[in-house]
Amino acid sequence: MSVNLNASNLEAIIAQRIKDAGGWIPFDQFMGAALYEPQFGYYESQAVFGQQGDFVTGAELGPWLALGYADLIEWGWKQLGSPAEWVLLEQGGGSGALLTDVLAELHRKEMAPAKTVAVETSAHMRQRQQAHYQTQGFDVLSVKSLAEAGEIENCLMFCNELPDAFPVRCFSWQKRQLVERGVAHSQEGFHWQDGPAVEEGLIDIDKGLQGEWPDGYTSEWNPNLASWQMDVAGMIKRGLLFCVDYGYSQQEYYRPQRIEGTLMGHQGHQVIEDVLKSPGSCDITAHIDFTALHRIGERHGLNGCCFMSQGGWLAQSPSVQRLVESLAADGSVASVQQLAHAKRMLMPFGMGETFKLFMQAVNVPNAVPVYLERFNRSTDLKPSKGVA
């Protein structure tokens, strides 16, 4: 394939792929190129995190996530029998700051891992992360895939806002049939175009939910959850995965009133509605169907043991509680500012409810921390009565 690599490099590449495919491609191919195309994709070509980037993740809002993860990891390490040889693994670590903050907390707890691994697909991001790890004085092995990390006997894995960046495929509900929405190209640029009917069984959405959708309902599904869970199951021989991301149970994700799905872009801290415009210039993301993630994991031997809001999780974390009490007693301007960030992380009107904690276990019994048992909503990931 030959393309004209000019000012619109990525547009030209995707347009040629659409032409080669007969005039239409599924949306996940467009999204994959827009985010990860070598040299030109969004994550390959620019700094995207923090106040100077396009969006702020929870890791940039103070120590709260690091404290919450460190408490979970401490509990998980004890569930493994407090082994001397254990591996801490983060996937999709963004700037690398969250991993080093978690490591600092674990060192304070005197339970540093024997080995730390960072998994990052983007070569550009791996370079940035490794520079940060070295600056902070931590020895971290950087690899590009879970397969490259190899099998791990005692593994505590965490990820923050990872699967929301997996490329998704889109559909519309037309005359009680699922039709795939993909991308075409013309002189005016990229535009949505309907493709073939979605094959039966390709989307794992309960039939009872589909029956409530109005004609023209549009949404998306994440085909890459399956390969990710298979890779996680192939890597962790014994251990736990702590995944935090924005999303819903399937019942909430595909409710009839959510008629345009959750697909969106982010640029300059603003929401971008037209995700087809200027690929590579903005982030593209979709929420997580945690019911689908739970089902897929179970099929691969990953026991989905805990599902709850980020706000509930952090509010119950002992280290978070201690810091909140300390800052409240301090009363300084800096303390008030930190508490304001805490509210954004914990409260339902901020990130507290939309973001969820989902835990999976491999060969680890009783895998729910005592301090979170009352708030575990795993039953939300199972079909309701009448939904099949």
BELCORCOR-V517395 format. One record per residue. N is the residue number from 1. PHI is phi in degrees with one decimal (none if undefined). Layout:
N;PHI  N;PHI
This chain:
1;none  2;-119.6  3;-133.0  4;-89.2  5;-83.0  6;-115.9  7;-61.9  8;-110.9  9;-52.3  10;-67.8  11;-57.9  12;-65.8  13;-63.0  14;-67.2  15;-59.8  16;-66.6  17;-65.1  18;-63.9  19;-61.0  20;-62.2  21;-86.7  22;96.6  23;105.5  24;-157.7  25;-133.1  26;-61.4  27;-63.7  28;-63.3  29;-70.3  30;-64.2  31;-64.9  32;-60.3  33;-68.6  34;-61.1  35;-95.8  36;-124.6  37;-56.9  38;-52.3  39;77.1  40;-114.3  41;-67.1  42;-53.2  43;-78.5  44;-97.8  45;-124.9  46;-157.4  47;-82.3  48;-117.5  49;-99.1  50;88.4  51;-62.4  52;-87.4  53;-99.4  54;-102.3  55;-157.4  56;-112.8  57;-92.6  58;-57.6  59;-64.9  60;-91.3  61;-105.9  62;98.1  63;-84.1  64;-62.4  65;-64.1  66;-59.5  67;-63.7  68;-62.7  69;-63.6  70;-60.3  71;-64.1  72;-62.8  73;-66.1  74;-60.8  75;-63.0  76;-63.5  77;-60.9  78;-67.6  79;-62.6  80;-78.9  81;96.0  82;52.5  83;-70.1  84;-72.3  85;-101.2  86;-148.1  87;-117.4  88;-99.3  89;-130.4  90;-116.6  91;-118.5  92;67.1  93;-83.5  94;60.7  95;-74.4  96;94.2  97;-66.7  98;-64.2  99;-61.8  100;-68.0  101;-65.6  102;-64.7  103;-60.3  104;-61.3  105;-65.0  106;-66.7  107;-63.3  108;-65.3  109;-82.7  110;58.1  111;-142.3  112;-64.9  113;-68.6  114;-70.1  115;-149.5  116;-122.9  117;-125.1  118;-116.8  119;-105.5  120;-146.0  121;-68.8  122;-74.9  123;-63.6  124;-61.7  125;-68.9  126;-59.9  127;-63.9  128;-63.3  129;-63.0  130;-63.2  131;-62.3  132;-67.0  133;-59.0  134;-65.6  135;-61.1  136;-84.9  137;82.2  138;-111.9  139;-92.2  140;-126.5  141;-84.0  142;-101.0  143;-132.8  144;-94.3  145;-152.5  146;-66.2  147;-61.1  148;-67.1  149;-70.3  150;79.7  151;-75.1  152;-127.6  153;-74.9  154;-117.8  155;-122.8  156;-115.7  157;-112.4  158;-139.6  159;-150.6  160;-125.5  161;54.9  162;-96.8  163;-65.9  164;-65.7  165;-96.5  166;-71.7  167;-59.2  168;-111.2  169;-111.5  170;-118.4  171;-144.2  172;-129.0  173;-101.6  174;-128.1  175;50.9  176;61.2  177;-138.5  178;-84.8  179;-117.9  180;-76.4  181;-99.1  182;-129.9  183;-123.2  184;-119.9  185;-140.6  186;-142.7  187;-61.0  188;-80.0  189;119.3  190;-84.4  191;-150.4  192;-70.9  193;-150.7  194;-68.7  195;-114.4  196;-76.6  197;-63.9  198;-73.0  199;-61.1  200;-58.4  201;88.2  202;-73.0  203;-110.2  204;-95.2  205;-117.8  206;-55.4  207;-59.2  208;-62.5  209;-71.2  210;-60.3  211;-65.5  212;-95.5  213;-76.5  214;-75.8  215;-61.9  216;92.3  217;-57.6  218;-125.4  219;-163.1  220;-148.9  221;-139.1  222;-108.7  223;-72.7  224;-86.7  225;-62.1  226;-64.9  227;-67.5  228;-63.7  229;-65.1  230;-63.7  231;-67.4  232;-62.2  233;-64.3  234;-73.9  235;-92.4  236;-85.0  237;-82.3  238;-156.2  239;159.4  240;-138.6  241;-119.7  242;-113.2  243;-116.6  244;-120.4  245;-163.9  246;-87.0  247;169.1  248;-143.1  249;-66.2  250;-60.6  251;-58.6  252;-82.1  253;-59.6  254;-104.8  255;-66.1  256;-58.1  257;-74.9  258;-88.2  259;-78.9  260;-121.9  261;69.0  262;-123.7  263;-62.8  264;-159.6  265;-119.2  266;-133.8  267;-151.1  268;55.5  269;64.1  270;-120.6  271;-78.4  272;-106.2  273;-78.9  274;-89.7  275;-78.5  276;-89.3  277;-81.9  278;50.8  279;-56.4  280;95.8  281;-94.3  282;-143.0  283;-71.6  284;-126.6  285;-152.4  286;-143.5  287;-67.1  288;-101.4  289;-85.3  290;-70.2  291;-65.0  292;-62.1  293;-61.3  294;-61.3  295;-63.8  296;-62.6  297;-59.7  298;-59.4  299;-65.4  300;-102.7  301;86.6  302;-99.5  303;-82.0  304;-73.8  305;-108.5  306;-151.8  307;-143.6  308;-161.0  309;-71.3  310;-60.6  311;-61.0  312;-64.2  313;-60.9  314;-67.3  315;-62.8  316;-94.2  317;-69.3  318;-56.1  319;-66.6  320;-65.4  321;-60.2  322;-64.1  323;-68.9  324;-59.3  325;-61.8  326;-65.7  327;-67.2  328;-63.5  329;-72.8  330;-69.4  331;74.7  332;-74.9  333;-58.9  334;-62.7  335;-66.3  336;-62.8  337;-64.6  338;-64.5  339;-66.4  340;-63.9  341;-64.7  342;-61.4  343;-61.2  344;-62.3  345;-77.5  346;-101.2  347;-83.0  348;-58.7  349;-76.8  350;-104.6  351;-104.0  352;-65.2  353;-101.0  354;-65.0  355;-80.8  356;-126.2  357;-102.5  358;-126.1  359;-115.5  360;-129.2  361;-126.9  362;-125.5  363;56.3  364;-127.7  365;-79.0  366;50.2  367;-88.5  368;-140.1  369;-58.7  370;-56.4  371;-72.1  372;-113.5  373;-55.4  374;-65.6  375;-107.8  376;-69.7  377;-115.8  378;-58.6  379;-65.1  380;-66.0  381;-90.6  382;-106.2  383;-58.0  384;-77.1  385;-60.1  386;88.7  387;-107.4  388;-128.3
